[in-house]
Amino acid sequence: MKVGVLASGEGTNLQALLDSVHGREAEVVAVASDEPAARALERAAAADIPARVFPRDAFADRAARDAAIAAWLREREVEWVVLAGYMALLDAGFIAAFRDRILNVHPSLLPAFPGVRAIEQAVDYGVKVFGVTVHHVEEGVDTGSIVLQAAIELPDATDPAAVHAALRPLEHRLLPEAVRLAAAGRLGRDPGHPRRVVVAPLSPGRRRD
């Protein structure tokens, strides 16, 4: 399965994909960013993966930029798009172009604390359990159907940076796992509850590596 990754910053989730599923269950064939200084671009270059920057000021509006990104991904024959720390909202046209084939990783247990500064929101709220969600991307902000979640107890957490550091291993495990499920064609919808994502069992005789 050919995957395109969108990233805005350090690219640790991109690196997790490169270290786990790239060249195995999936192939990362494109990395796009809205930030010229994103470290994710360096990670792509180190792995010989085509990368391109789509800076905000180079386009008339978000729709124009997202249309350009979508066109470039289609040129690369991308089948699924993964947002790995991509900090820009996607235009409805982009989402329609890859409907049900866009995954995002978010540092909270959605539907709690959607949007930006999710960890800060959770710390300020005084939660005792933090988590990570991988979900489909839809037109709303972090409203897409939930694919995978994991949580950890941090009852005394007061430092968002420390919480984020604790959550990173969950991100780096869940996002590649979601890509594996997508590549195996195991992600589907519950016919009786279309918002609910169901994971099909492994085919008989197929071993999970």
Secondary structure, 3 states (H helix, E strand, C coil): CEEEEECCCCCHHHHHHHHHCECCCEEEEEEEECCCCCHHHHHHHHCCCCEEECCHHHCCCHHHHHHHHHHHHHHCCCCEEEECCCCCCCCHHHHHHCCCCEEEEECCCCCCCCCCCHHHHHHHHCCCEEEEEEEECCCCCCCCCEEEEEEEECCCCCCHHHHHHHHHHHHHHHHHHHHHHHHCCCEEEECCEEEEEEECCCCCCCCCC
